[in-house]
Amino acid sequence: MLVQTVDADPPNAVKSISLTVQCQTLINFNYDILIKVNDANDNTPFFIGAPYTVSVSEATAINEVIFAGIEADDNDGDNRNGQISFEIVPNQNDPMSNSYFDMPNTGKGEVTLLQSLDFETRQQWTVSIVAKGLIEML
């Protein structure tokens, strides 16, 4: 029976547990057992350095990267469980933003421009971005 939580992630970073089982009959037996702890995707991603702000010229070319500094972590380590993807999600407060901006490479924190900007028509946009683990969380 497990009497406390075991976590393969820092700060505890438990990778294995050693124990000895003693069997007592007419002859005593000791069995050494090594239990390997597998990491689980059990942490939610969080943004580093958010909120992000960028100034973009209205002369910026379509499909050009306008921001490349979006970062996130989830404390699940440098393995598959720690891989994070990014996605622009519908912004109910600024629904037009989804037709102007994109994140074509979900593994990178880069935003590209989909349509030309016009300073005289609009000076500010709000883009909603979600970070999520590539592996389904527990």
mmCIF file of the C-alpha atoms, coordinates in Angstrom:
data_MODEL
# 
_entry.id   MODEL 
# 
loop_
_atom_site.group_PDB 
_atom_site.id 
_atom_site.type_symbol 
_atom_site.label_atom_id 
_atom_site.label_alt_id 
_atom_site.label_comp_id 
_atom_site.label_asym_id 
_atom_site.label_entity_id 
_atom_site.label_seq_id 
_atom_site.pdbx_PDB_ins_code 
_atom_site.Cartn_x 
_atom_site.Cartn_y 
_atom_site.Cartn_z 
_atom_site.occupancy 
_atom_site.B_iso_or_equiv 
_atom_site.pdbx_formal_charge 
_atom_site.auth_seq_id 
_atom_site.auth_comp_id 
_atom_site.auth_asym_id 
_atom_site.auth_atom_id 
_atom_site.pdbx_PDB_model_num 
ATOM 1   C CA . MET A 1 1   ? 0.000   0.000   0.000   1.00 0.00 ? 1   MET A CA 1 
ATOM 2   C CA . LEU A 1 2   ? 1.333   3.442   -0.964  1.00 0.00 ? 2   LEU A CA 1 
ATOM 3   C CA . VAL A 1 3   ? 1.302   5.643   2.139   1.00 0.00 ? 3   VAL A CA 1 
ATOM 4   C CA . GLN A 1 4   ? 2.356   8.922   0.505   1.00 0.00 ? 4   GLN A CA 1 
ATOM 5   C CA . THR A 1 5   ? 2.461   10.474  -2.941  1.00 0.00 ? 5   THR A CA 1 
ATOM 6   C CA . VAL A 1 6   ? 5.521   9.753   -5.060  1.00 0.00 ? 6   VAL A CA 1 
ATOM 7   C CA . ASP A 1 7   ? 6.507   12.354  -7.651  1.00 0.00 ? 7   ASP A CA 1 
ATOM 8   C CA . ALA A 1 8   ? 9.204   11.971  -10.302 1.00 0.00 ? 8   ALA A CA 1 
ATOM 9   C CA . ASP A 1 9   ? 9.240   15.754  -10.843 1.00 0.00 ? 9   ASP A CA 1 
ATOM 10  C CA . PRO A 1 10  ? 11.351  18.252  -8.882  1.00 0.00 ? 10  PRO A CA 1 
ATOM 11  C CA . PRO A 1 11  ? 11.738  19.145  -6.093  1.00 0.00 ? 11  PRO A CA 1 
ATOM 12  C CA . ASN A 1 12  ? 11.543  15.517  -4.852  1.00 0.00 ? 12  ASN A CA 1 
ATOM 13  C CA . ALA A 1 13  ? 12.464  13.873  -8.183  1.00 0.00 ? 13  ALA A CA 1 
ATOM 14  C CA . VAL A 1 14  ? 11.950  10.307  -6.945  1.00 0.00 ? 14  VAL A CA 1 
ATOM 15  C CA . LYS A 1 15  ? 13.237  7.981   -9.691  1.00 0.00 ? 15  LYS A CA 1 
ATOM 16  C CA . SER A 1 16  ? 13.159  4.715   -7.769  1.00 0.00 ? 16  SER A CA 1 
ATOM 17  C CA . ILE A 1 17  ? 12.295  3.163   -4.423  1.00 0.00 ? 17  ILE A CA 1 
ATOM 18  C CA . SER A 1 18  ? 14.282  0.322   -2.854  1.00 0.00 ? 18  SER A CA 1 
ATOM 19  C CA . LEU A 1 19  ? 12.797  -2.026  -0.303  1.00 0.00 ? 19  LEU A CA 1 
ATOM 20  C CA . THR A 1 20  ? 13.500  -5.373  1.254   1.00 0.00 ? 20  THR A CA 1 
ATOM 21  C CA . VAL A 1 21  ? 10.775  -7.942  1.875   1.00 0.00 ? 21  VAL A CA 1 
ATOM 22  C CA . GLN A 1 22  ? 11.419  -10.476 4.608   1.00 0.00 ? 22  GLN A CA 1 
ATOM 23  C CA . CYS A 1 23  ? 9.592   -13.791 4.500   1.00 0.00 ? 23  CYS A CA 1 
ATOM 24  C CA . GLN A 1 24  ? 9.750   -15.812 7.661   1.00 0.00 ? 24  GLN A CA 1 
ATOM 25  C CA . THR A 1 25  ? 8.898   -19.484 7.586   1.00 0.00 ? 25  THR A CA 1 
ATOM 26  C CA . LEU A 1 26  ? 11.134  -22.374 8.579   1.00 0.00 ? 26  LEU A CA 1 
ATOM 27  C CA . ILE A 1 27  ? 13.798  -20.616 6.531   1.00 0.00 ? 27  ILE A CA 1 
ATOM 28  C CA . ASN A 1 28  ? 14.085  -16.819 6.350   1.00 0.00 ? 28  ASN A CA 1 
ATOM 29  C CA . PHE A 1 29  ? 14.177  -15.213 2.909   1.00 0.00 ? 29  PHE A CA 1 
ATOM 30  C CA . ASN A 1 30  ? 15.028  -11.618 2.083   1.00 0.00 ? 30  ASN A CA 1 
ATOM 31  C CA . TYR A 1 31  ? 14.011  -10.225 -1.290  1.00 0.00 ? 31  TYR A CA 1 
ATOM 32  C CA . ASP A 1 32  ? 15.385  -6.913  -2.495  1.00 0.00 ? 32  ASP A CA 1 
ATOM 33  C CA . ILE A 1 33  ? 12.944  -5.078  -4.733  1.00 0.00 ? 33  ILE A CA 1 
ATOM 34  C CA . LEU A 1 34  ? 13.634  -1.970  -6.814  1.00 0.00 ? 34  LEU A CA 1 
ATOM 35  C CA . ILE A 1 35  ? 10.548  -0.053  -7.933  1.00 0.00 ? 35  ILE A CA 1 
ATOM 36  C CA . LYS A 1 36  ? 11.139  2.371   -10.812 1.00 0.00 ? 36  LYS A CA 1 
ATOM 37  C CA . VAL A 1 37  ? 8.949   5.476   -10.703 1.00 0.00 ? 37  VAL A CA 1 
ATOM 38  C CA . ASN A 1 38  ? 7.638   6.550   -14.120 1.00 0.00 ? 38  ASN A CA 1 
ATOM 39  C CA . ASP A 1 39  ? 6.946   10.225  -14.674 1.00 0.00 ? 39  ASP A CA 1 
ATOM 40  C CA . ALA A 1 40  ? 3.339   11.223  -15.321 1.00 0.00 ? 40  ALA A CA 1 
ATOM 41  C CA . ASN A 1 41  ? 2.033   14.331  -17.052 1.00 0.00 ? 41  ASN A CA 1 
ATOM 42  C CA . ASP A 1 42  ? 0.572   15.759  -13.863 1.00 0.00 ? 42  ASP A CA 1 
ATOM 43  C CA . ASN A 1 43  ? 1.368   19.487  -14.047 1.00 0.00 ? 43  ASN A CA 1 
ATOM 44  C CA . THR A 1 44  ? -0.510  22.246  -15.864 1.00 0.00 ? 44  THR A CA 1 
ATOM 45  C CA . PRO A 1 45  ? 1.563   24.520  -18.129 1.00 0.00 ? 45  PRO A CA 1 
ATOM 46  C CA . PHE A 1 46  ? 2.098   28.130  -17.068 1.00 0.00 ? 46  PHE A CA 1 
ATOM 47  C CA . PHE A 1 47  ? 3.401   31.072  -19.097 1.00 0.00 ? 47  PHE A CA 1 
ATOM 48  C CA . ILE A 1 48  ? 6.802   32.569  -18.320 1.00 0.00 ? 48  ILE A CA 1 
ATOM 49  C CA . GLY A 1 49  ? 6.981   36.360  -18.552 1.00 0.00 ? 49  GLY A CA 1 
ATOM 50  C CA . ALA A 1 50  ? 3.311   36.912  -19.433 1.00 0.00 ? 50  ALA A CA 1 
ATOM 51  C CA . PRO A 1 51  ? 1.558   39.118  -20.339 1.00 0.00 ? 51  PRO A CA 1 
ATOM 52  C CA . TYR A 1 52  ? 3.300   39.687  -23.655 1.00 0.00 ? 52  TYR A CA 1 
ATOM 53  C CA . THR A 1 53  ? 3.179   42.941  -25.601 1.00 0.00 ? 53  THR A CA 1 
ATOM 54  C CA . VAL A 1 54  ? 4.532   43.685  -29.055 1.00 0.00 ? 54  VAL A CA 1 
ATOM 55  C CA . SER A 1 55  ? 4.456   46.667  -31.420 1.00 0.00 ? 55  SER A CA 1 
ATOM 56  C CA . VAL A 1 56  ? 3.950   45.778  -35.078 1.00 0.00 ? 56  VAL A CA 1 
ATOM 57  C CA . SER A 1 57  ? 4.292   48.078  -38.077 1.00 0.00 ? 57  SER A CA 1 
ATOM 58  C CA . GLU A 1 58  ? 1.344   48.218  -40.465 1.00 0.00 ? 58  GLU A CA 1 
ATOM 59  C CA . ALA A 1 59  ? 3.935   47.583  -43.205 1.00 0.00 ? 59  ALA A CA 1 
ATOM 60  C CA . THR A 1 60  ? 4.694   44.100  -41.795 1.00 0.00 ? 60  THR A CA 1 
ATOM 61  C CA . ALA A 1 61  ? 4.431   41.396  -44.469 1.00 0.00 ? 61  ALA A CA 1 
ATOM 62  C CA . ILE A 1 62  ? 1.756   38.707  -44.276 1.00 0.00 ? 62  ILE A CA 1 
ATOM 63  C CA . ASN A 1 63  ? 3.033   35.382  -42.788 1.00 0.00 ? 63  ASN A CA 1 
ATOM 64  C CA . GLU A 1 64  ? 5.911   37.178  -41.067 1.00 0.00 ? 64  GLU A CA 1 
ATOM 65  C CA . VAL A 1 65  ? 6.682   36.249  -37.459 1.00 0.00 ? 65  VAL A CA 1 
ATOM 66  C CA . ILE A 1 66  ? 5.670   39.263  -35.360 1.00 0.00 ? 66  ILE A CA 1 
ATOM 67  C CA . PHE A 1 67  ? 6.484   37.807  -31.939 1.00 0.00 ? 67  PHE A CA 1 
ATOM 68  C CA . ALA A 1 68  ? 8.755   34.920  -30.951 1.00 0.00 ? 68  ALA A CA 1 
ATOM 69  C CA . GLY A 1 69  ? 9.115   35.207  -27.189 1.00 0.00 ? 69  GLY A CA 1 
ATOM 70  C CA . ILE A 1 70  ? 6.222   33.123  -25.847 1.00 0.00 ? 70  ILE A CA 1 
ATOM 71  C CA . GLU A 1 71  ? 7.458   30.601  -23.283 1.00 0.00 ? 71  GLU A CA 1 
ATOM 72  C CA . ALA A 1 72  ? 5.773   28.118  -20.966 1.00 0.00 ? 72  ALA A CA 1 
ATOM 73  C CA . ASP A 1 73  ? 6.792   25.401  -18.543 1.00 0.00 ? 73  ASP A CA 1 
ATOM 74  C CA . ASP A 1 74  ? 4.872   22.744  -16.667 1.00 0.00 ? 74  ASP A CA 1 
ATOM 75  C CA . ASN A 1 75  ? 7.483   21.320  -14.271 1.00 0.00 ? 75  ASN A CA 1 
ATOM 76  C CA . ASP A 1 76  ? 7.104   17.880  -15.883 1.00 0.00 ? 76  ASP A CA 1 
ATOM 77  C CA . GLY A 1 77  ? 10.788  17.697  -16.807 1.00 0.00 ? 77  GLY A CA 1 
ATOM 78  C CA . ASP A 1 78  ? 12.695  17.421  -20.066 1.00 0.00 ? 78  ASP A CA 1 
ATOM 79  C CA . ASN A 1 79  ? 10.829  14.386  -21.349 1.00 0.00 ? 79  ASN A CA 1 
ATOM 80  C CA . ARG A 1 80  ? 7.657   13.829  -23.394 1.00 0.00 ? 80  ARG A CA 1 
ATOM 81  C CA . ASN A 1 81  ? 5.500   14.919  -20.462 1.00 0.00 ? 81  ASN A CA 1 
ATOM 82  C CA . GLY A 1 82  ? 7.240   18.301  -20.447 1.00 0.00 ? 82  GLY A CA 1 
ATOM 83  C CA . GLN A 1 83  ? 6.571   19.097  -24.108 1.00 0.00 ? 83  GLN A CA 1 
ATOM 84  C CA . ILE A 1 84  ? 4.180   22.021  -24.561 1.00 0.00 ? 84  ILE A CA 1 
ATOM 85  C CA . SER A 1 85  ? 2.183   23.233  -27.559 1.00 0.00 ? 85  SER A CA 1 
ATOM 86  C CA . PHE A 1 86  ? 0.699   26.675  -28.152 1.00 0.00 ? 86  PHE A CA 1 
ATOM 87  C CA . GLU A 1 87  ? -2.550  27.606  -29.826 1.00 0.00 ? 87  GLU A CA 1 
ATOM 88  C CA . ILE A 1 88  ? -4.469  30.804  -30.500 1.00 0.00 ? 88  ILE A CA 1 
ATOM 89  C CA . VAL A 1 89  ? -7.978  30.372  -29.137 1.00 0.00 ? 89  VAL A CA 1 
ATOM 90  C CA . PRO A 1 90  ? -11.107 32.426  -29.845 1.00 0.00 ? 90  PRO A CA 1 
ATOM 91  C CA . ASN A 1 91  ? -11.103 35.683  -27.912 1.00 0.00 ? 91  ASN A CA 1 
ATOM 92  C CA . GLN A 1 92  ? -14.691 36.684  -27.157 1.00 0.00 ? 92  GLN A CA 1 
ATOM 93  C CA . ASN A 1 93  ? -13.560 40.246  -26.351 1.00 0.00 ? 93  ASN A CA 1 
ATOM 94  C CA . ASP A 1 94  ? -11.725 40.582  -29.678 1.00 0.00 ? 94  ASP A CA 1 
ATOM 95  C CA . PRO A 1 95  ? -13.170 38.006  -32.131 1.00 0.00 ? 95  PRO A CA 1 
ATOM 96  C CA . MET A 1 96  ? -11.461 39.550  -35.196 1.00 0.00 ? 96  MET A CA 1 
ATOM 97  C CA . SER A 1 97  ? -8.005  38.803  -33.799 1.00 0.00 ? 97  SER A CA 1 
ATOM 98  C CA . ASN A 1 98  ? -8.234  35.142  -34.845 1.00 0.00 ? 98  ASN A CA 1 
ATOM 99  C CA . SER A 1 99  ? -8.450  36.095  -38.502 1.00 0.00 ? 99  SER A CA 1 
ATOM 100 C CA . TYR A 1 100 ? -5.360  38.340  -38.260 1.00 0.00 ? 100 TYR A CA 1 
ATOM 101 C CA . PHE A 1 101 ? -2.918  36.226  -36.255 1.00 0.00 ? 101 PHE A CA 1 
ATOM 102 C CA . ASP A 1 102 ? -1.774  32.589  -36.256 1.00 0.00 ? 102 ASP A CA 1 
ATOM 103 C CA . MET A 1 103 ? 0.637   30.165  -34.594 1.00 0.00 ? 103 MET A CA 1 
ATOM 104 C CA . PRO A 1 104 ? 1.406   27.777  -37.491 1.00 0.00 ? 104 PRO A CA 1 
ATOM 105 C CA . ASN A 1 105 ? 4.083   25.850  -35.579 1.00 0.00 ? 105 ASN A CA 1 
ATOM 106 C CA . THR A 1 106 ? 2.353   24.818  -32.345 1.00 0.00 ? 106 THR A CA 1 
ATOM 107 C CA . GLY A 1 107 ? 5.646   23.694  -30.805 1.00 0.00 ? 107 GLY A CA 1 
ATOM 108 C CA . LYS A 1 108 ? 7.121   27.202  -30.992 1.00 0.00 ? 108 LYS A CA 1 
ATOM 109 C CA . GLY A 1 109 ? 5.946   30.326  -29.224 1.00 0.00 ? 109 GLY A CA 1 
ATOM 110 C CA . GLU A 1 110 ? 5.741   32.350  -32.435 1.00 0.00 ? 110 GLU A CA 1 
ATOM 111 C CA . VAL A 1 111 ? 2.843   34.464  -33.679 1.00 0.00 ? 111 VAL A CA 1 
ATOM 112 C CA . THR A 1 112 ? 2.559   35.288  -37.390 1.00 0.00 ? 112 THR A CA 1 
ATOM 113 C CA . LEU A 1 113 ? 0.495   37.869  -39.251 1.00 0.00 ? 113 LEU A CA 1 
ATOM 114 C CA . LEU A 1 114 ? -2.332  36.548  -41.485 1.00 0.00 ? 114 LEU A CA 1 
ATOM 115 C CA . GLN A 1 115 ? -3.718  39.842  -42.832 1.00 0.00 ? 115 GLN A CA 1 
ATOM 116 C CA . SER A 1 116 ? -2.353  43.327  -43.378 1.00 0.00 ? 116 SER A CA 1 
ATOM 117 C CA . LEU A 1 117 ? -2.780  45.756  -40.506 1.00 0.00 ? 117 LEU A CA 1 
ATOM 118 C CA . ASP A 1 118 ? -4.112  49.298  -40.941 1.00 0.00 ? 118 ASP A CA 1 
ATOM 119 C CA . PHE A 1 119 ? -3.150  51.787  -38.232 1.00 0.00 ? 119 PHE A CA 1 
ATOM 120 C CA . GLU A 1 120 ? -5.874  54.239  -39.265 1.00 0.00 ? 120 GLU A CA 1 
ATOM 121 C CA . THR A 1 121 ? -8.565  51.554  -38.797 1.00 0.00 ? 121 THR A CA 1 
ATOM 122 C CA . ARG A 1 122 ? -7.289  49.890  -35.624 1.00 0.00 ? 122 ARG A CA 1 
ATOM 123 C CA . GLN A 1 123 ? -4.335  50.419  -33.279 1.00 0.00 ? 123 GLN A CA 1 
ATOM 124 C CA . GLN A 1 124 ? -4.665  47.573  -30.763 1.00 0.00 ? 124 GLN A CA 1 
ATOM 125 C CA . TRP A 1 125 ? -5.385  43.834  -30.838 1.00 0.00 ? 125 TRP A CA 1 
ATOM 126 C CA . THR A 1 126 ? -5.773  41.241  -28.103 1.00 0.00 ? 126 THR A CA 1 
ATOM 127 C CA . VAL A 1 127 ? -4.799  37.660  -28.917 1.00 0.00 ? 127 VAL A CA 1 
ATOM 128 C CA . SER A 1 128 ? -5.626  34.768  -26.566 1.00 0.00 ? 128 SER A CA 1 
ATOM 129 C CA . ILE A 1 129 ? -3.080  31.948  -26.489 1.00 0.00 ? 129 ILE A CA 1 
ATOM 130 C CA . VAL A 1 130 ? -3.314  28.643  -24.653 1.00 0.00 ? 130 VAL A CA 1 
ATOM 131 C CA . ALA A 1 131 ? -0.376  26.446  -23.625 1.00 0.00 ? 131 ALA A CA 1 
ATOM 132 C CA . LYS A 1 132 ? -1.053  22.744  -23.149 1.00 0.00 ? 132 LYS A CA 1 
ATOM 133 C CA . GLY A 1 133 ? 0.937   19.565  -22.708 1.00 0.00 ? 133 GLY A CA 1 
ATOM 134 C CA . LEU A 1 134 ? 1.351   17.342  -25.763 1.00 0.00 ? 134 LEU A CA 1 
ATOM 135 C CA . ILE A 1 135 ? 0.539   14.277  -23.652 1.00 0.00 ? 135 ILE A CA 1 
ATOM 136 C CA . GLU A 1 136 ? -2.896  14.051  -22.029 1.00 0.00 ? 136 GLU A CA 1 
ATOM 137 C CA . MET A 1 137 ? -2.803  14.970  -18.345 1.00 0.00 ? 137 MET A CA 1 
ATOM 138 C CA . LEU A 1 138 ? -3.812  12.559  -15.598 1.00 0.00 ? 138 LEU A CA 1 
# 
